[in-house]
Amino acid sequence: MSPEPQRRRAAPRRVPRPELAPDDEIQAWSKPVQPVEDLDSVARRYPRRKLSLGSERKPMEFYDTAERPKAFSMDSLEFFFLIAQYFREALPLRLILLMIACQKAGGQIRLTQEEMSTVLDVHRGKINEALGEVMSHGIVFKVRRGVYQFNPPYSYRVAEFIPGTELVEAEYVQIDQDKAIAKIRKDESLPDLVRFPSLEHMREAIEELRKKRAEERAARRLARAQRQEEGSAQ
């Protein structure tokens, strides 16, 4: 080994990055934007940068237009929460979801029981029974044959855009929720649970059901313990 001190190797001279000069990002505010021919050329120009694409915002297709913005369908989360706890059978829940999907602007549901049974693949008698149970809580009420109405606080389609055809022009229908509620409250032929809706009776029924089921579970545990004691005694 040579006694002379070895010289440190000079670090290789860095080649400037071809994609950006140090101050390009600052100067970019005062320079025109270069046109982009294709994404590959951009990726080669900036190999260490992540690329993201944006798109022009478009109006909502069904419930929003430039002339009538913020039209939409509303559903009460509290309503969903309680019916999920209250209904122990699947059919009433399936029926409610079907009616939510099929309601028109203003909350009307134009479905016959025969159509409901066909869509859900359930016997019409079962549909009639489940529909009666749903209606008994003021969730929907019957307007006339084949036409039902959602109670606005639970589910309500505020507006609806009906696309046009060659013969019919497109139509935008909007019905304010407060007007629908006022109309329902004035109709004295409707049950009070429909005119003045409240889910409190469902909450009470849920608590009663849970209490009853807890008592049944306790009774089963006691009976099981007694059988074990009798078996050990023999």
C-alpha positions in Angstrom: 0.0 0.0 0.0 1.4 3.4 -1.0 2.4 5.7 1.9 1.1 8.7 0.0 -2.3 9.9 1.1 -4.9 9.0 -1.4 -6.9 11.8 -2.9 -10.6 11.7 -2.6 -12.4 11.1 -5.8 -14.3 14.0 -7.1 -18.0 13.5 -7.0 -19.4 13.1 -10.5 -20.8 16.3 -11.8 -24.6 16.3 -11.6 -26.4 16.7 -14.8 -29.2 19.1 -14.6 -32.6 17.4 -14.6 -34.0 17.9 -18.1 -37.6 18.1 -17.0 -37.5 21.2 -14.8 -35.1 24.0 -13.9 -35.0 24.9 -10.1 -37.1 28.0 -10.6 -39.5 26.7 -13.2 -42.3 26.1 -10.8 -42.2 29.7 -9.7 -41.9 31.1 -13.2 -44.7 28.9 -14.4 -47.2 31.5 -13.1 -46.1 34.0 -15.6 -45.6 31.7 -18.6 -48.2 30.4 -21.0 -49.1 26.8 -20.6 -47.6 24.5 -23.2 -50.0 22.4 -25.1 -50.1 18.7 -24.3 -50.1 16.3 -27.2 -50.5 13.0 -25.4 -49.9 11.6 -21.9 -46.8 9.6 -22.8 -44.9 12.8 -23.7 -45.9 14.4 -20.4 -44.8 11.3 -18.5 -41.4 11.3 -20.3 -41.0 14.9 -19.7 -41.6 14.6 -15.9 -40.6 11.0 -15.1 -40.6 11.4 -11.3 -43.9 13.2 -11.0 -47.4 11.7 -10.5 -49.9 12.7 -13.2 -53.6 13.1 -12.4 -56.4 13.9 -14.8 -59.4 16.1 -14.2 -62.6 16.5 -16.1 -65.1 19.2 -16.7 -67.9 19.1 -14.2 -71.1 18.2 -15.7 -74.6 18.8 -14.2 -76.4 15.8 -12.6 -78.2 13.9 -15.2 -81.4 13.2 -13.4 -82.0 15.7 -10.6 -80.1 18.8 -11.6 -80.2 21.2 -14.6 -78.6 24.6 -15.2 -82.0 26.2 -14.8 -83.1 24.2 -11.7 -80.1 23.3 -9.6 -80.1 21.3 -6.4 -83.1 19.1 -7.1 -82.7 15.7 -5.5 -84.3 12.8 -3.7 -84.3 12.8 0.2 -84.5 9.9 2.5 -84.6 10.1 6.3 -81.6 8.2 7.8 -83.5 7.9 11.1 -86.3 6.2 9.2 -83.9 3.7 7.6 -82.4 3.0 11.0 -85.7 2.3 12.7 -87.3 0.2 10.0 -84.1 -2.0 10.0 -84.6 -2.6 13.7 -88.4 -2.9 13.6 -89.3 -5.2 10.7 -88.2 -8.7 11.5 -89.3 -10.1 8.1 -87.5 -9.3 4.9 -90.6 -8.6 2.7 -91.7 -5.3 4.3 -88.2 -3.9 4.0 -87.9 -5.1 0.4 -91.3 -3.5 -0.4 -90.2 -0.2 1.1 -87.0 -0.2 -0.9 -89.0 -1.0 -4.1 -91.3 1.9 -3.4 -88.4 4.3 -2.8 -86.9 3.3 -6.1 -90.1 3.7 -8.0 -91.5 6.9 -6.5 -92.0 10.0 -8.8 -91.5 13.6 -8.0 -93.7 14.5 -5.1 -93.4 11.0 -3.5 -96.1 9.2 -5.5 -95.6 5.5 -6.2 -97.5 4.2 -9.3 -97.4 0.5 -8.7 -100.2 -2.1 -8.5 -99.9 -5.0 -6.1 -99.7 -7.3 -9.1 -96.6 -5.4 -10.3 -95.1 -5.4 -6.8 -95.5 -9.2 -6.6 -94.0 -9.7 -10.1 -90.9 -7.5 -9.3 -90.3 -9.1 -5.9 -91.3 -12.6 -7.0 -93.7 -13.0 -4.1 -97.3 -14.2 -4.0 -99.8 -11.3 -4.2 -101.4 -12.3 -0.9 -98.0 -11.8 0.8 -97.6 -8.4 -0.8 -101.0 -7.3 0.4 -100.2 -8.4 3.9 -96.8 -6.7 3.9 -98.2 -3.5 2.3 -100.9 -3.4 5.0 -98.2 -3.6 7.7 -96.2 -0.8 6.1 -99.2 1.4 5.7 -100.3 0.9 9.3 -97.3 2.9 10.4 -98.0 5.8 8.2 -95.0 5.2 6.0 -97.1 5.2 2.8 -100.9 5.6 2.2 -103.1 4.7 -0.7 -104.2 7.5 -3.0 -106.2 5.3 -5.4 -105.9 1.9 -7.0 -102.3 1.5 -8.1 -101.1 4.8 -6.7 -99.6 5.2 -3.3 -97.9 8.2 -1.6 -94.8 8.2 0.6 -95.0 10.3 3.8 -92.7 13.2 2.9 -90.6 13.2 6.2 -89.5 9.6 5.5 -88.8 9.5 1.8 -89.4 12.2 -0.8 -88.4 12.7 -4.4 -88.2 16.5 -4.7 -87.7 16.6 -8.4 -87.5 14.5 -11.5 -86.1 15.0 -15.0 -88.0 13.1 -17.6 -85.9 12.8 -20.8 -87.6 13.7 -24.0 -88.3 11.6 -27.1 -88.9 12.4 -30.7 -92.5 13.1 -30.0 -92.4 14.5 -26.4 -90.2 17.3 -25.1 -88.1 16.7 -21.9 -89.8 17.7 -18.7 -88.5 18.9 -15.4 -90.9 18.3 -12.5 -90.3 19.8 -9.0 -92.7 19.6 -6.0 -91.6 21.3 -2.8 -91.7 19.0 0.3 -93.3 21.6 2.6 -96.2 22.0 0.1 -96.8 18.3 0.1 -96.7 18.1 3.9 -99.2 21.0 4.1 -101.6 19.2 1.7 -101.4 16.0 3.6 -102.1 17.7 6.9 -105.2 19.4 5.6 -106.7 16.1 4.4 -108.8 15.0 7.5 -109.7 11.7 5.8 -106.2 10.5 6.4 -105.2 8.8 9.7 -103.5 11.0 12.3 -100.3 8.9 11.9 -100.1 10.0 8.3 -101.1 13.6 8.8 -98.7 14.0 11.8 -96.1 11.3 11.3 -93.9 10.1 14.1 -91.6 7.1 14.5 -92.0 7.1 18.3 -94.4 4.2 18.2 -91.8 2.2 16.4 -89.2 3.0 19.0 -91.6 1.9 21.7 -92.4 -1.3 19.8 -88.7 -2.1 19.4 -88.1 -1.7 23.1 -91.1 -3.9 24.0 -89.9 -6.5 21.5 -86.3 -6.5 22.9 -87.7 -6.8 26.4 -89.9 -9.7 25.4 -87.0 -11.5 23.7 -84.8 -11.0 26.7 -87.4 -12.6 29.0 -87.7 -15.5 26.6 -83.9 -16.0 26.6 -83.9 -15.9 30.4 -86.7 -18.5 30.5 -84.8 -20.8 28.2 -81.6 -20.5 30.2 -83.5 -21.3 33.4 -85.2 -24.3 31.8 -81.8 -25.6 30.6 -80.3 -25.2 34.0 -83.2 -27.1 35.6 -82.8 -30.0 33.2 -79.1 -30.1 33.9 -79.8 -30.2 37.7 -82.3 -33.0 37.2 -79.9 -35.0 35.1 -77.1 -34.7 37.7 -79.5 -35.7 40.5 -80.3 -39.0 38.7 
